[in-house]
Amino acid sequence: MRPARDPEYRGDLSSPHRGDLSEPRVQSREGMTPALIGDRVAAQLIDFLLGMGFVLAYQATLTVLAIRVIFLELMIQCALIFLTVCTINLLGVAGDRGSTVGKRLMGLWVLSEHGESIGRARAILRATLGYAISGFCFGLGFLWALWDSEGRCWHDRLFGTRVVKWHKS
C-alpha cells in the first residue's frame, strides 16, 4: 500500500511506491510487453466472475431469508446487480487506474499509445462503443489480437490504446 504521509508520493503512475497491485512505472516502459490474448481473456473472466459473485450472494441472501420473489423479477434484479458491479469495476477502477480488477490481478494495464493513462472518458468509450464494434462481426475485432503484430484488438486501434503486461523487476 502507499504511504499517505510520504512527501514524495504524488499519486500518479510514476510513483516510486509500488505494491503488488499498484501501477507500473509508465515512463520507463521497462518490464512491459504486449499482453497475450490468453491473459486478456483470463482478466475478462475474472471480471465476469466478480459480477456473478455478487449475484450469487444476493440470491443466497434471498434464500436464507426465505423471501419469495417472482422468477422474472429475480432475473431483472440479478441483471441490475451484475451490471452495477461491472459498471463500478469499469468506471471506478479502470478509468482511474488503467485496469479493472481482473486486469490488475493478471498484471495487465490499458495505456495510451504513448504510455500514458487513458482517463475515464476514453475508458468508457473503449469499453462501450469499442467493444460493440469489436464484437459486431462475430467477435472478429477481439480475435484480431491473434494476428496483429502488436497484439491489439480493433477497440485498441480505434481508441489509441494498448494492453500491456507488466513484469515486476
Buried (B, 14 or more C-beta within 10 A) or exposed (E): EEEEEEEEEEEEBEBEEBEEEBBBBBEEEEBBEBBBBEBBBBBBEBBEEBBBEBBEEBBEEBEEEEEEEEEEEBEEBBEEBBEEBBEBBBBEBBBEBBBBBBBBBBBBBBBBBEBEBBEBEBBBBBBEEBBEBBBEEEEEBBBBBEEBEEBBBBBBBBBBBBBBBBEEE
